[in-house]
Amino acid sequence: MGNRCIGISRGEKKREYIEKELNCEFINSDSPEQMGSHMCQLDLIVCTIAADFQIAHYLGLLKPRGTFCLVGVPPNEMHIHPVLFLMKGLKIAGSMVGGIKETQEMLDFCGKHGIESCIELIKPWEINRAWESLHQNENPKSRFVIDWEGEPVEGGDWETEKMENVDLPVTHPGAFIFGAPVDVSKCEPCKTK
């Protein structure tokens, strides 16, 4: 859609995926050199981080009058010195997950503009594996979609995989689970090479 896209992640695990699969530039936020070389270059940062982090670490990337939009929900309060926003006229915005209507509008927009989702489609009994993958930061896509239409496991009940010796703490004390029927016919898993 004519915009320069840059993926930002801590570490190098997602670099290949972001550069090759998404055809975007990549910044390792743990690298002072990479962060420094992109200072004052971005108009917008859409932040999906759902863990505690230092927002000031990312604000230097924004141009004057840039916008930092938070869509992830860190578990604790964020502390920001007002001078960081005042000196450059930065804006901070946020958005919660939309309801059925907003989600359908987003899917329609993506369909109209040829924007494909990049997800891993899983069965309900694979939830524990997906959770472990997210917790270990092993999945570069970091998005799973649960196929509730699939067949239940033998015995007729949905069961999760049996995982031995897995200790996965809930990282967000205020986390909750919710669901809504959405037309996911446009949600296709990424094609692997």
C-alpha positions in Angstrom: 0.0 0.0 0.0 3.0 2.2 -0.6 4.4 2.4 3.0 7.8 1.4 4.2 7.5 -1.5 6.6 10.0 -2.3 9.3 9.6 -5.2 11.7 11.2 -4.6 15.1 12.0 -7.5 17.5 14.4 -8.2 20.2 17.1 -10.6 19.1 17.6 -12.1 15.6 15.1 -15.0 15.7 12.6 -13.3 13.5 14.9 -11.5 11.1 14.8 -14.1 8.3 11.0 -14.4 8.5 10.5 -10.6 8.5 12.9 -9.9 5.7 12.2 -12.9 3.4 8.5 -13.8 4.1 7.2 -10.3 4.8 9.6 -8.4 2.5 10.2 -5.8 5.3 13.3 -4.3 6.8 14.3 -5.5 10.2 15.6 -3.8 13.4 16.9 -5.8 16.3 15.8 -3.7 19.3 18.6 -5.2 21.4 21.2 -3.7 19.0 22.1 0.0 19.8 23.7 0.3 16.3 20.5 -0.9 14.5 18.2 1.3 16.7 20.6 4.3 16.3 20.7 4.0 12.5 16.8 4.3 12.4 16.4 7.3 14.8 13.7 9.8 13.7 12.7 7.8 10.6 9.3 6.4 11.5 5.9 8.1 11.3 4.1 5.3 13.1 4.9 2.4 15.4 2.2 -0.2 16.0 3.4 -1.9 19.1 2.1 -5.5 19.8 4.3 -6.1 22.8 2.3 -7.8 25.5 5.1 -7.9 28.1 6.7 -5.2 30.3 9.0 -3.0 28.2 10.5 0.4 28.2 8.5 2.6 25.8 11.2 5.2 25.8 13.5 2.7 24.0 11.3 3.0 20.9 10.2 6.6 20.9 13.5 7.8 19.4 12.6 6.0 16.2 9.7 8.3 15.6 9.9 11.5 13.5 8.5 14.7 15.0 4.7 14.5 15.4 4.9 10.7 15.0 2.5 8.2 16.6 3.1 5.3 18.9 0.0 3.0 18.8 -0.1 0.4 21.5 -2.3 -2.7 20.7 -0.5 -5.2 23.0 -1.4 -5.2 26.7 1.6 -5.2 29.0 0.8 -6.6 32.4 2.0 -3.7 34.4 1.8 0.1 34.3 4.0 1.9 31.8 6.0 5.0 32.9 6.8 7.7 30.4 8.4 11.0 31.1 6.3 13.7 29.4 9.3 15.5 28.0 9.7 12.5 25.6 6.4 13.4 24.0 6.5 17.2 24.4 9.8 17.8 22.7 8.9 16.1 19.4 5.1 16.5 19.6 4.6 12.7 19.7 1.2 11.1 20.0 0.3 7.9 21.9 -2.7 6.0 20.9 -4.2 2.6 21.7 -6.7 0.1 20.5 -8.3 -2.9 22.0 -9.4 -5.9 19.9 -12.5 -5.0 18.0 -15.8 -6.8 18.3 -17.4 -8.9 15.5 -18.3 -5.9 13.4 -14.8 -4.3 13.5 -13.2 -7.7 12.9 -15.3 -8.3 9.9 -14.5 -4.8 8.5 -10.8 -5.6 8.9 -11.2 -8.9 7.1 -13.2 -7.2 4.3 -10.5 -4.5 4.0 -7.8 -7.1 3.8 -9.7 -9.0 1.1 -10.3 -5.9 -0.9 -6.6 -4.9 -0.8 -5.1 -8.4 -1.2 -3.6 -8.4 2.3 -3.0 -11.9 3.4 -2.8 -13.0 7.0 0.4 -14.8 8.2 -0.7 -17.3 10.8 -0.3 -20.9 11.8 -3.6 -22.8 11.7 -3.8 -25.2 14.6 -6.3 -27.7 16.0 -7.7 -27.2 19.5 -5.5 -30.1 20.9 -2.4 -28.2 19.8 -3.0 -25.2 22.1 -0.4 -26.2 24.6 2.3 -26.6 21.9 1.3 -23.1 20.5 1.4 -21.6 24.0 4.9 -23.1 24.6 6.1 -21.8 21.2 4.9 -18.3 22.0 6.3 -18.4 25.5 9.7 -19.5 24.2 9.5 -16.9 21.3 10.1 -19.7 18.8 7.4 -18.9 16.3 8.4 -16.0 14.1 4.7 -15.5 13.0 3.7 -15.3 16.7 0.1 -15.7 15.7 -2.0 -18.9 15.9 -5.6 -19.4 14.7 -7.5 -22.2 16.3 -9.6 -24.3 13.8 -12.7 -25.1 15.9 -14.3 -26.7 12.8 -11.9 -29.6 12.8 -12.6 -33.1 14.0 -12.3 -33.9 17.7 -9.7 -36.3 18.9 -10.6 -40.0 19.4 -13.2 -40.4 22.1 -15.3 -37.4 21.0 -13.9 -34.8 23.3 -11.5 -31.9 22.6 -8.4 -32.7 24.5 -5.1 -30.9 24.6 -1.8 -32.6 23.9 -0.2 -34.3 26.9 3.0 -32.3 27.6 5.4 -33.6 30.1 7.6 -31.3 32.2 6.3 -28.0 30.8 6.1 -25.1 33.2 4.4 -22.2 31.4 3.5 -19.3 33.7 0.8 -17.0 32.6 2.6 -13.8 31.7 -0.3 -11.5 32.0 -2.1 -11.5 35.4 -5.2 -9.8 34.0 -5.4 -12.1 30.9 -8.7 -13.4 29.9 -10.0 -15.6 27.1 -12.9 -14.7 24.9 -14.2 -15.7 21.5 -16.5 -14.5 18.8 -17.7 -16.0 15.6 -15.8 -14.4 12.7 -15.6 -15.2 9.0 -12.1 -16.5 8.8 -12.4 -17.7 5.3 -9.8 -15.1 4.3 -7.3 -16.3 6.9 -4.9 -18.5 5.1 -1.7 -19.9 6.6 1.5 -18.4 5.2 2.9 -20.4 2.3 6.2 -21.9 3.1 9.0 -22.1 0.6 
